[in-house]
Amino acid sequence: MYRTGDRARLLADGNLEFLGRLDGQVKIRGYRIELEEIETVLARHPAVREAIVLARSDESAGQTRDARLVAYVVPSGPRPAETDLLRYLAERMPEYMVPSRAVCLDGWPQLPNGKIDRKALPAPDESASFAEPEGALEIVLAALWADVLGLERVGRHDDFFALGGHSLSATRLYARLKEALQVALPLRALFEQRTPAALAAKLRGEPAERARVERLAEVVLSVLEAGEPDGGERALGA
């Protein structure tokens, strides 16, 4: 007999109700991931004293986002930069095991019995260091980012993957970009220019395309600002 690690109960009608896992295994984008593996690697970072990794499905803009990995750390000294922690993991683990966000805390929330209250760990603050998009092209790109990720807003320096994006949602974004702005960038550009500001700079850097893309962005933005029913979705290639 094989122990799957699943928790379940037998219902009166003979069906089984799934109640979760006995271990720390989760399934994200089709991959089975052992959270303890990520925690072990992250805890080796010289600036980290303890680490916890969760799979979260937080609500944004009235919608429940796809499950994503979020790392929490208690630093051993000065707080490390989030980008440093994520880069450390990216250099040591497969892409699908790298959390979207890393949150530093002074200590763990605790239950009355002294155990860590994982349910009380806070959702990442998406409003920190928010910078408004500049110009029509950045505004339209940020709107596409937000629409694909189910967010209320996206800043000009917000990283698509740090916000919860992944290879599947990047493919959706790529299709929407082609539809809305008629651009023919390679898909890898979204993995290299991960913010609206960076991608806008990339598009403006193509002399033959700059004027056309800027003009299309102005048209799309005018439709978005008009607030017509379904107009925004059509303008964004939805």
ABEGO torsion letter per residue (X at the ends): XBBAGBBBBBBAAGBBBBAEBABABBBBGGBBBBAAAAAAAAAABAABABBBBBBBBBBBGGBBBBBBBBBBBBBABBBBBAAAAAAAAAAABBAAABBABBBBBABBBBBAAGBBBAAABBBBBAABGBBBBBEAAAAAAAAAAAAAAGBABBBAABBAAAAGBBAAAAAAAAAAAAAAAGBABBAAAAAABABAAAAAAAAAABAAAAAAAAAAAAAAAAAAAAGBBGAAAAAAGX
